[in-house]
Amino acid sequence: MPTLPWITPNTPRPQTRALVMASRLEVRSLSDVPRFFLKSLAAWKQVRTAPGALGASLIAEPTKRTFWTLSAWEAREALYTYAKTEPHYSIMTSLRSTMRDSTFTFWEVPVEQLPILWPDARRRLAEQRQADAAAAAEGSAAEGAVEG
């Protein structure tokens, strides 16, 4: 399981808070893995110089077709700017059709708690996946009630 360890592109200002984002990204087939992995390395290179990036890590589980990202940001605006900037923006749009499932979760921490540890991020992602599944099931039930 290749892991890119936590890096700190920008030193956080003491006694501030960081926005943390964790994601679990699953591609549709094993044939999508090499392309996704290579593109994720380009996004990794970009985050190393992104304004407002306070930290990042990546785990790739190629045989499970799953990739995990973890990052911390000075503010939500810094994260959104990164996401809308090239090459990340083109990577994200070009890979959309290869995605089977994705989960994102966000939370804030004091910068003194960086780096974020993977067990905490995975727990939060599992909770978010459950919440997303419950919301989807609720939405389907509501649609069925309207149609019925």
C-alpha positions in Angstrom: 0.0 0.0 0.0 1.9 3.1 -1.2 1.7 6.0 1.2 2.9 9.5 0.6 3.6 10.7 4.2 2.4 14.0 5.6 4.1 17.0 4.2 3.9 20.6 5.5 4.0 23.0 2.5 3.4 26.1 4.6 4.0 26.7 8.3 0.7 27.4 10.1 0.3 30.5 12.1 0.3 29.6 15.8 -3.0 29.5 17.7 -5.2 29.4 14.6 -7.5 26.7 13.2 -7.0 24.5 10.2 -9.7 23.2 7.9 -9.1 19.4 7.3 -10.4 17.5 4.3 -10.3 13.8 4.0 -11.5 11.8 0.9 -11.9 8.2 -0.1 -11.9 7.8 -3.9 -12.8 4.5 -5.6 -12.3 4.0 -9.3 -14.6 1.7 -11.3 -12.0 -0.9 -12.5 -8.4 -2.0 -12.1 -7.7 -0.7 -15.5 -8.5 2.9 -14.2 -5.9 2.6 -11.4 -2.7 3.5 -13.2 -4.2 6.6 -14.8 -5.8 7.7 -11.6 -2.5 7.1 -9.7 -0.4 9.1 -12.2 -2.9 12.0 -12.2 -3.0 12.0 -8.3 0.8 12.4 -8.3 0.4 15.6 -10.4 -2.1 16.9 -7.9 0.3 15.9 -5.1 3.0 18.0 -6.7 0.6 20.9 -6.9 -0.4 20.8 -3.3 3.3 21.0 -2.3 3.3 24.6 -3.5 -0.4 25.6 -3.0 -1.0 28.8 -1.0 -2.7 28.0 2.3 -1.9 24.3 2.3 -0.8 23.3 5.8 -0.3 19.6 5.2 -1.2 16.6 3.1 -0.9 12.9 2.8 -2.1 10.2 0.3 -2.6 6.5 0.5 -3.1 4.4 -2.6 -4.6 0.9 -2.4 -4.3 -0.1 -6.1 -5.6 -3.6 -5.7 -8.7 -2.3 -3.9 -9.1 0.5 -6.6 -9.1 3.0 -3.7 -7.2 6.2 -3.0 -7.3 8.2 0.2 -6.4 11.9 0.6 -5.9 13.9 3.7 -5.1 17.6 3.7 -5.2 20.7 6.0 -5.7 24.3 4.9 -5.6 27.8 6.4 -9.2 28.3 5.2 -11.9 26.9 3.1 -11.1 29.5 0.4 -7.5 28.2 0.1 -8.8 24.6 -0.4 -11.3 25.8 -3.0 -8.7 27.9 -4.8 -6.4 24.8 -5.0 -9.3 22.7 -6.4 -10.1 25.2 -9.1 -6.5 25.7 -10.1 -4.7 23.7 -12.8 -3.7 21.0 -13.0 -6.1 19.9 -10.2 -9.2 21.2 -11.9 -8.6 19.4 -15.2 -7.5 16.2 -13.3 -10.7 16.2 -11.3 -13.0 16.7 -14.4 -11.1 14.2 -16.6 -11.3 11.5 -13.9 -15.0 12.0 -13.1 -16.1 9.2 -15.5 -13.8 6.7 -13.9 -15.1 7.2 -10.4 -17.3 4.5 -8.8 -17.6 6.1 -5.4 -16.3 9.0 -3.5 -16.6 10.3 0.1 -15.5 13.7 1.4 -15.5 14.9 5.0 -14.4 18.2 6.5 -13.6 19.3 10.1 -11.6 22.0 11.9 -8.7 21.5 14.4 -6.3 23.8 16.2 -3.1 23.9 14.1 -1.2 22.5 17.1 -3.0 19.2 16.4 -1.4 18.8 12.9 -0.5 16.5 11.4 -3.7 14.6 11.4 -3.4 10.9 11.8 -4.9 8.4 9.3 -6.9 6.4 11.9 -8.9 9.5 12.8 -9.4 10.5 9.1 -10.5 6.9 8.2 -13.0 6.9 11.1 -14.5 10.2 10.1 -14.7 9.0 6.5 -16.5 5.8 7.6 -19.0 7.9 9.6 -19.5 10.2 6.6 -20.1 7.2 4.2 -22.7 5.9 6.6 -24.4 9.3 6.8 -24.3 9.6 3.0 -25.8 6.1 2.6 -28.6 6.9 5.1 -29.4 10.2 3.3 -29.5 8.4 -0.1 -31.8 5.7 1.3 -34.1 8.3 2.9 -34.1 10.2 -0.4 -35.1 7.1 -2.3 -37.8 6.3 0.2 -39.2 9.8 -0.2 -39.2 9.5 -4.0 -41.0 6.2 -3.8 -43.7 7.7 -1.5 -44.2 10.6 -3.9 -44.4 8.3 -7.0 -46.7 5.8 -5.2 
